């Protein structure tokens, strides 16, 4: 019995150490992405930032795509948490979402890493994690904004609002929204007026 407990403790410590190292690699990747851009992220640069040999990263991420998806999944978790804590209504949730999305390019970079398949059975673990976090962020947007999600039609509205916010973030990040003569607040107010009666 004592031997089983010791083995279980060792397995638990190994899992905790693996998770801590993975977290450290993700933090290093986030710093590299902030400095060099998420699209130009390389495993070699992340390994150097984390203080590892490049080959050591393959024990945690199979390739750059998995690393980008893990970063984007973390960003989706932060996004969902921030929207849940925002002032109620689409304007509050939208403003929080837009601010977070403007500050990161991992979502755009990760979109190229997603596999396009007719059925989800061929998705890898990183893609399944990303999809789960995306659903969580959509649910948080629905809850925080007061948009219902009890029917296929209302779920479609939530996805349309989310897609609009992502598009607005890209336009704002690149300066194009300002060039077009619009403010983020004006666009979010328009979104709210369009979907409030949904």
N, C-alpha and C positions, 0 to 999 in steps of 0.2 A: 504494500500500500504506500509506504513512504517513498519507494522507488518510483512509483507512478506519479506521485505528487512532484517529485524532483524533475522528472521528464517533462511534465506539464509546465512547470515553472520555467524550465529551459526553453521550451517551445514558445511560451508567452514572452520571455525576455528577447528571444530572437525576433519575434514578430514586432515587438515594440521598437527594437533597434532598427529593423528594416523600415518601419514606418517613419521613424525619426530621420533616418538617412534620406529617405525619399522626400520628406518634407524639406530637408536642407538642400537637396538638389533642386527642388521646385523654387525655393527662395533664391538660389543662385541663378536659375534660369530666368526668373522674373527680373533680377538686376541686369542680367545680360540683355534681355529683351528691352528693358527701359533705356539702356545705353545704346544698343545697336539696332533695335527694332525687332519685333517678334518674327517678321518674315525672314530676317537674316540670321536668326538664331541658329547656332551650330552646337552639336553635342560636344565638340572639342572645346569651344569657348565656355560652355556651361561646366564641363569637367574642370577646366582650369580655374574658373571662379569658385567652384566648390572644393578645390584641392584634391581632386581625384584624377587617376589616370583615365583617359577617355574610355577605355574598354570597361572600366568599372560601372559606368552608367548603364551598360546593357543589362546588368542584373536588375535594373529598376524600370527601364524604358527600352523597348525594342528598337526604337528609331525616333527621329525628330518629330514625326507626326504624333506619336503617342505622348511625347513630352508636351507638345503644343495643345493637344486635347486635354491633358491633365491640367495645364495652366488655365485653359478656357473653362474647364469644369469648376475649378476653384473660383474663377471670376463669376461664374453663374451662381455659385453658392453665396458669395458676397453680395451679389446683386439681389438675390431673393431675400436675404437677411435685411438688407438696406430698405427694400420696398416694404417689407413687413413692418419695419420700424418707422416708416414715413407717415406724414400727415395723410389722413384718409382722402381718397379721391384720386382720380386719374392725374390731375395736375401735380399732386405731391409725389405719387409713385413715378410718374413720367419724368419729373425733374430729377429725382434721385437716380433713376435708371439712366437718363441721359448723361448726367454728371459722371457716373461710374463708367459708362460705355465710352465716353469721350476720352477718358484717361487711360484706356488700354486698347491695344490693337490685337490682343490674343484671339478675340472672337473672329475677326476677319482672317487672321492667319490660320486659325484652326479650321475654318470652313474648307480650305483646300485639303485638309487632312482627312476629312470625312469620306467614307466610302459610299458610293452611290450603288445601291443594290435594290433589286425589286422586292426582296424580303429581308427582314432584319436578322434572319438566322445566321447570316455570314458576317455580322458585326463582331469586332474584337472587343475585349473588355474595356479598352479606353473609350471606344465609341458608345458602348452601352452606358458607361459612367456619364459621359457627356450628355447623352439623350435623357438619362434620368434627372440630371441636374437642370437640363433645359425644361423639362416638364415641371420641375419644382419652381423654377423661375417664372414660368407661365402661370402656375397656380398662385404664386405670390403676387404677380401683377393683377390677376383676376380678383383676388381677395382685397388687396390694398386699394384698387381703383374702384371697387364696387361693381365691376363688370361680371355678370353672371357667367357661369360655365357649366350650366346644367343641361345644355343641349348641344348638338353638333354645330348648329348655327351660332350660338353664343361662344362656343370654343373657337370657332373660326374668327369671330370678332376679336377675341383676345390675341390670337396669333397675328391678325392684321395690325393691331395696336403695337404689339411687340416688334413686328417687322418695321413699322413706321418709326419707332423709337431707335432701332438699330440704324436705319437709313439716316435719320436726323443726326445721330451721333457721328456717323461717317462724314456727313456734310459739314457738321459743326467742327469736327476735328481737322478737316482739311481747309477750313476757312470759306468753303463754298456757300454755306448757308448765309453768312454775313455778306458775301459778294452778291448773292441773289437778293439781298435786302430784307432778310427775315431774321427774327430772333428765335432762339429755342423756346422761350416762354410763349411767344405768339403761336408757334406751331403746336405746342402741347395744348394750349387753350383751344385751338381749332380741332385737334384730335378729340379733346374732351367733349366739345359741342357736337361733333359728328357721332360719337359713340355713346353719349349720355342717354339718348333715347333708345338704344339698342335693346 
